[in-house]
Amino acid sequence: MNKEEIERLRKLIKNIENSEHSVKTSMQNVQSVTLPGTEVKNEFGSFFLIENKYPLNHTHGKIQFNEIFSINKKFLSLIGKDDRFNDIDIKEIAFIDTESTGISGSGTYLFLIGIGYFTETEYILRQYLMRDFNEEEPMLRDIDSFLDNFQAFISFNGKTFDIPNIETRLILSRIIKDIRDYPHLDLLHPARRLWKRRLDAFNLTFLEENLLSFYREDDIPSEQIPMIYFSYIRTKNPYQIRKVIEHNTYDIISMIGILIKECSVISDYFAQPYDIMFNVGRFYENLNQQNVAMEIFTKLFESENICVKEFFIKGSCRLAHLLKKMQLKDDSIEVWEKLISYSSEIGPEPYLELAKFYEHHKRDIPAALKTVKEGIDFCSKNRNYSEYLDDLNNRFERLQTKNSN
């Protein structure tokens, strides 16, 4: 890092110092708090390293760490959308989270990089702290070497933020590492798919509360973290930066629980509530795992009298489309015939699908005409679906001509 960059950052620190939002800490806190960890030196300089070890029976919320060893690798591959996870042991995966001076860009520094990993006997969390800007290169050099021990990453929103920013900082420190080529399971995206409509938010704190029953106490809000770091650079007061380290610790440890929950949901889907079951069906359908998706949607179709109507309808519609796609048209028609009575919720689609089936598959024009006429009557009585009338009337006229010939 050149002198101009250092001077720019020091001016920024001075501005924050003068801001009314600057973090204020007392001399009592300065005297009573020290940073846990040790200074590490290498040929490029020094940095600070915090290392904590957890037994495999450690409990975080309602999740125990050793549950991760019962996860089948195929579920890691499905959630990560990368078949390479089939050949990677959980002990070869690094859980990564970073704390930074900003959101993105070459001027964003990663002052705290946490890397967690499993061994046969424990879970180890290493947190690399850059106590000042001149410690970046020695810290990154050590991280570069340490990451050679792993074959893949797990993160939370790391594909968008952490990994690209780590790569940027490595490049600016003249370290070449194809970090984006590693298999990478980003837990945020499957969480959004699996708990869609069930949860109101998908930030890590909200997920750990609702999925893991873990509640942080006196946590630092993420938006305050850059200011706290700049204050630490200026004052060397470890009081607030310790809270940032704790925040980073929770972020990484909660990833373990969320990974376990995600794999549990996609592996034991019949044990889930009906809305989650539907989401899992869509999850498998989007991965072209059609047989599993059909199994789930069939379960919803068969649960008409006990399932929440919304998910009976949604699951049944997806089942009908999948059956048609797999050329099981006779089976799909059984579903559409059942859904006729739910047309007020889903619209005229059952009439249209039945009409196509009778015309093109069964070659039964009178039956197709009858079904289209019922669809026209339905849309005429339900103004919300009047936009379908032109298509239905045109289809009816064409079928009449076809029938008369």
C-alpha positions in Angstrom: 0.0 0.0 0.0 1.5 3.3 -1.1 1.8 6.5 1.0 -1.0 8.2 -0.8 -3.5 5.4 0.2 -2.3 5.5 3.8 -2.8 9.3 3.9 -6.2 9.1 2.4 -7.3 6.5 5.0 -5.9 8.6 7.8 -7.9 11.6 6.6 -11.0 9.4 6.6 -10.3 8.3 10.1 -9.9 12.0 11.2 -13.3 12.8 9.6 -14.9 10.0 11.5 -13.3 11.2 14.7 -15.0 14.5 14.2 -18.3 13.0 13.2 -21.1 13.1 15.8 -21.5 9.4 15.1 -18.0 8.5 16.2 -17.7 5.6 18.6 -17.0 6.8 22.1 -15.3 4.6 24.6 -14.0 5.4 28.1 -10.4 5.1 29.5 -11.8 2.6 32.0 -12.7 0.3 29.1 -9.2 0.9 27.6 -7.6 -0.3 30.8 -9.8 -3.2 31.5 -10.0 -4.9 28.1 -7.3 -6.7 26.1 -7.5 -8.5 22.8 -7.6 -12.3 23.0 -5.0 -13.8 20.7 -1.4 -13.5 19.7 0.8 -11.5 17.4 2.1 -13.4 14.5 5.2 -12.4 12.5 6.4 -13.4 9.1 8.9 -12.1 6.6 6.4 -9.5 5.5 5.6 -8.0 8.9 3.1 -8.9 11.7 -0.6 -9.3 12.3 -2.9 -10.5 15.1 -4.4 -14.0 15.2 -7.3 -15.1 17.5 -7.9 -18.9 17.6 -10.7 -20.7 19.4 -11.4 -24.4 19.5 -14.8 -26.0 20.1 -15.6 -29.6 21.0 -17.8 -31.4 18.5 -20.6 -31.7 21.0 -20.7 -27.9 21.3 -24.3 -26.6 21.0 -25.2 -23.5 19.1 -28.9 -22.7 19.6 -30.6 -26.1 19.0 -27.9 -27.4 16.7 -24.9 -29.6 17.8 -21.7 -29.3 15.8 -21.2 -33.0 15.3 -24.5 -33.3 13.4 -22.6 -32.0 10.4 -20.8 -35.3 10.0 -24.0 -37.1 9.2 -24.7 -34.9 6.2 -24.6 -36.9 2.9 -22.2 -35.2 0.5 -24.8 -35.3 -2.3 -26.9 -32.7 -0.3 -23.9 -30.4 -0.2 -23.7 -30.8 -4.0 -27.3 -30.0 -4.4 -27.3 -26.9 -2.2 -24.0 -25.7 -3.6 -25.1 -26.6 -7.2 -21.6 -28.1 -7.7 -21.0 -31.8 -8.1 -17.4 -31.4 -6.9 -18.7 -31.4 -3.3 -19.4 -35.2 -3.8 -15.6 -35.7 -3.6 -14.9 -33.2 -0.8 -14.8 -34.2 2.9 -16.3 -31.8 5.4 -12.9 -31.4 7.0 -11.6 -30.0 3.7 -14.1 -27.1 3.7 -13.4 -23.6 5.1 -16.2 -21.6 6.6 -15.4 -17.9 5.7 -16.7 -14.5 6.8 -15.1 -11.1 6.7 -15.5 -7.7 8.3 -14.6 -4.7 6.2 -14.2 -0.9 6.0 -16.9 -0.6 3.4 -19.1 -2.5 0.9 -16.9 -3.1 -2.1 -14.2 -1.7 -4.4 -10.4 -1.6 -4.3 -10.6 0.9 -1.4 -12.4 -1.6 0.8 -10.1 -3.3 3.3 -10.9 -6.6 5.0 -9.6 -5.9 8.5 -10.9 -9.2 10.0 -11.1 -12.5 8.2 -12.5 -15.5 9.9 -11.9 -19.0 8.8 -13.5 -22.0 10.5 -12.9 -25.7 9.9 -13.5 -29.1 11.3 -11.0 -31.7 12.3 -11.6 -35.2 13.5 -11.9 -34.0 17.1 -12.9 -30.3 17.1 -14.0 -27.2 15.3 -11.3 -24.5 15.0 -12.0 -20.8 14.3 -9.1 -18.7 13.2 -9.7 -14.9 13.0 -7.1 -12.7 11.3 -7.1 -9.1 12.6 -5.3 -6.3 10.8 -4.5 -3.9 13.6 -3.3 -1.2 11.2 -3.1 -0.9 7.4 0.5 -1.9 7.2 -0.5 -5.4 8.5 -2.5 -6.3 5.5 0.1 -8.0 3.4 1.6 -10.2 6.2 -2.0 -11.2 7.1 -2.9 -12.0 3.5 0.3 -13.9 2.9 -0.5 -16.1 5.9 -4.1 -16.6 4.7 -3.0 -17.4 1.2 -0.8 -20.2 2.6 -3.5 -21.4 5.1 -6.2 -21.7 2.4 -4.1 -24.3 0.6 -5.3 -26.8 3.3 -8.9 -26.6 1.9 -10.7 -27.7 -1.2 -14.0 -25.6 -0.9 -15.7 -22.7 0.9 -18.9 -22.2 2.7 -20.1 -18.7 3.3 -23.2 -16.5 3.8 -23.5 -14.1 0.8 -19.8 -14.8 0.2 -20.2 -15.2 -3.5 -21.3 -11.6 -3.8 -19.1 -10.1 -1.1 -16.5 -12.0 0.9 -14.7 -14.1 -1.8 -14.5 -11.4 -4.5 -13.2 -8.9 -1.9 -10.6 -11.4 -0.6 -9.5 -12.0 -4.2 -9.2 -8.2 -4.8 -7.1 -7.7 -1.7 -4.9 -10.6 -2.6 -4.3 -9.2 -6.1 -3.5 -5.7 -4.7 -0.9 -7.4 -2.5 0.5 -9.2 -5.5 -0.7 -12.6 -4.5 -2.2 -14.6 -7.3 -4.8 -17.2 -6.2 -7.8 -18.5 -8.1 -10.0 -18.2 -5.1 -13.2 -17.9 -7.1 -12.6 -21.3 -8.8 -13.0 -23.2 -5.5 -16.3 -25.0 -5.1 -18.4 -22.5 -3.0 -21.6 -23.2 -1.2 -23.3 -19.8 -0.4 -25.9 -20.5 2.2 -28.0 -17.4 1.5 -29.4 -18.5 -1.8 -30.8 -21.9 -0.7 -32.2 -20.3 2.4 -34.2 -17.9 0.3 -35.6 -20.8 -1.8 -36.3 -23.2 1.1 -38.0 -20.7 3.5 -39.6 -18.5 0.9 -42.8 -16.9 2.2 -42.2 -18.5 5.6 -39.6 -16.0 6.8 -39.8 -12.2 6.5 -36.1 -11.6 6.2 -33.0 -13.5 5.2 -30.1 -11.8 7.0 -27.9 -14.1 9.1 -29.2 -12.8 12.5 -32.8 -13.3 11.5 -32.1 -16.9 10.2 -30.2 -17.9 13.3 -33.0 -16.7 15.5 -35.8 -18.4 13.5 -34.0 -21.6 12.4 -31.5 -22.2 15.2 -33.2 -20.5 18.2 -30.0 -18.7 18.8 -30.2 -15.1 20.1 -27.3 -12.7 20.2 -26.8 -10.4 23.2 -25.4 -6.9 22.8 -24.4 -7.5 19.2 -22.8 -4.8 17.1 -25.0 -3.8 14.2 -23.2 -4.4 10.9 -23.5 -0.9 9.7 -21.4 0.4 12.7 -18.5 -2.0 12.1 -16.4 0.3 9.8 -16.7 3.2 12.2 -15.7 1.0 15.1 -12.6 -0.2 13.2 -11.5 3.3 12.3 -11.9 4.3 15.9 -9.8 1.4 16.9 -7.1 2.4 14.4 -7.0 5.8 16.0 -7.3 5.0 19.7 -6.0 1.4 19.8 -8.8 0.8 22.3 -9.7 -2.9 22.1 -13.1 -2.6 23.8 -15.4 -2.2 20.7 -13.2 -4.2 18.3 -13.7 -7.2 20.7 -17.4 -6.9 20.0 -16.7 -7.0 16.2 -14.6 -10.1 16.7 -17.5 -11.7 18.6 -19.9 -10.6 15.9 -17.7 -12.3 13.3 -17.5 -15.4 15.5 -21.3 -15.7 15.7 -21.6 -15.2 11.9 -19.2 -18.1 11.2 -20.6 -20.5 13.8 -24.2 -19.9 12.7 -23.2 -21.0 9.2 -22.7 -24.5 10.6 -26.3 -24.6 12.0 -27.8 -23.1 8.9 -26.0 -25.7 6.7 -27.3 -28.5 8.9 -30.8 -27.1 8.7 -30.8 -26.7 4.9 -29.5 -30.2 4.4 -32.1 -31.6 6.9 -34.9 -29.9 5.0 -33.9 -31.2 1.5 -33.2 -34.7 2.8 -36.2 -35.2 5.1 -38.8 -33.3 3.0 -41.9 -35.2 4.1 -41.3 -34.2 7.7 -41.6 -30.5 6.8 -44.7 -28.3 7.0 -46.6 -28.2 3.7 -45.3 -24.8 2.6 -41.7 -25.8 3.1 -42.4 -29.1 1.4 -43.6 -27.2 -1.6 -40.5 -25.0 -1.6 -38.3 -28.1 -1.5 -40.3 -29.5 -4.5 -39.5 -26.4 -6.4 -35.9 -26.6 -5.3 -35.5 -30.1 -6.8 -37.5 -29.1 -9.9 -35.2 -26.2 -10.6 -32.2 -28.6 -10.3 -33.9 -30.9 -12.8 -34.3 -33.6 -10.1 -37.7 -34.3 -11.6 -38.4 -37.6 -9.9 -37.9 -36.2 -6.4 -40.0 -33.1 -7.3 -42.8 -35.4 -8.5 -42.6 -37.4 -5.3 -43.1 -34.2 -3.3 -45.8 -32.7 -5.4 -47.7 -36.1 -5.5 -47.6 -36.0 -1.7 -49.2 -32.5 -1.7 -51.8 -33.7 -4.3 -52.7 -36.6 -2.2 -53.1 -34.4 0.9 -56.1 -32.5 -0.3 -58.2 -32.9 2.8 -55.4 -32.2 5.3 -53.1 -29.8 3.5 -53.4 -26.0 3.5 -55.4 -25.4 0.3 -52.8 -23.0 -1.1 -50.1 -25.6 -1.2 -52.4 -28.4 -2.3 -53.2 -26.2 -5.3 -49.7 -25.1 -6.0 -48.2 -28.6 -5.6 -50.9 -30.1 -7.8 -50.3 -27.6 -10.5 -46.6 -28.3 -10.5 -47.3 -32.0 -10.5 -49.6 -31.7 -13.6 -47.0 -29.7 -15.5 -44.2 -32.2 -14.6 -46.3 -35.2 -15.6 -47.0 -33.5 -19.0 -43.3 -32.7 -19.4 -42.5 -36.3 -18.8 -45.0 -37.4 -21.4 -47.3 -38.9 -18.7 -50.3 -37.0 -20.1 -53.0 -39.3 -18.9 -51.8 -38.9 -15.4 -51.6 -35.2 -15.7 -55.2 -35.0 -16.8 -56.3 -36.7 -13.6 -54.7 -33.9 -11.7 -56.3 -31.2 -13.9 -59.7 -32.8 -13.6 -59.3 -32.6 -9.8 -58.3 -28.9 -10.0 -61.4 -27.9 -12.0 -63.2 -27.4 -8.7 -60.4 -24.9 -7.6 -60.6 -22.8 -10.8 -61.7 -19.8 -8.7 -58.3 -19.8 -7.1 -56.1 -20.7 -10.1 -58.0 -19.5 -13.1 -59.0 -21.2 -16.3 -55.8 -23.2 -16.7 -57.5 -26.6 -16.0 -60.0 -26.0 -18.8 -57.3 -25.0 -21.2 -55.1 -28.0 -20.4 -58.0 -30.4 -20.6 -59.1 -29.0 -23.9 -55.6 -29.4 -25.3 -55.5 -33.0 -24.0 -58.9 -34.0 -25.6 -58.0 -32.3 -28.9 -54.5 -33.3 -29.5 -54.0 -36.5 -27.4 -57.4 -38.2 -27.4 -58.6 -36.7 -30.7 -62.0 -36.2 -29.0 -63.2 -32.9 -30.5 -66.7 -32.9 -28.9 -65.0 -33.3 -25.4 -62.6 -30.5 -26.2 -65.5 -28.3 -27.3 -67.4 -29.0 -24.2 -64.4 -28.2 -22.0 -63.7 -24.9 -23.8 -67.4 -23.9 -23.5 -67.1 -24.5 -19.7 -64.0 -22.4 -19.6 -65.8 -19.6 -21.5 -68.7 -19.7 -19.0 -66.2 -19.7 -16.1 -64.3 -16.6 -17.4 -67.6 -14.8 -18.2 -68.7 -15.1 -14.6 -65.3 -14.2 -13.1 -64.1 -10.8 -14.4 -60.6 -11.4 -13.0 -60.1 -13.9 -15.8 -61.9 -12.0 -18.6 -58.5 -11.6 -20.4 -58.7 -15.3 -21.4 -62.0 -14.9 -23.2 -60.5 -14.0 -26.6 -58.2 -17.0 -26.6 -61.0 -19.3 -25.5 -63.5 -18.0 -28.0 -61.0 -18.3 -30.8 -60.2 -21.9 -29.7 -64.0 -22.6 -29.6 -64.5 -21.4 -33.1 -61.6 -23.4 -34.4 -62.8 -26.5 -32.7 -66.3 -26.0 -34.1 -64.9 -25.8 -37.7 -62.7 -28.8 -37.0 -65.8 -30.7 -35.7 -67.9 -29.9 -38.7 -65.3 -31.2 -41.0 
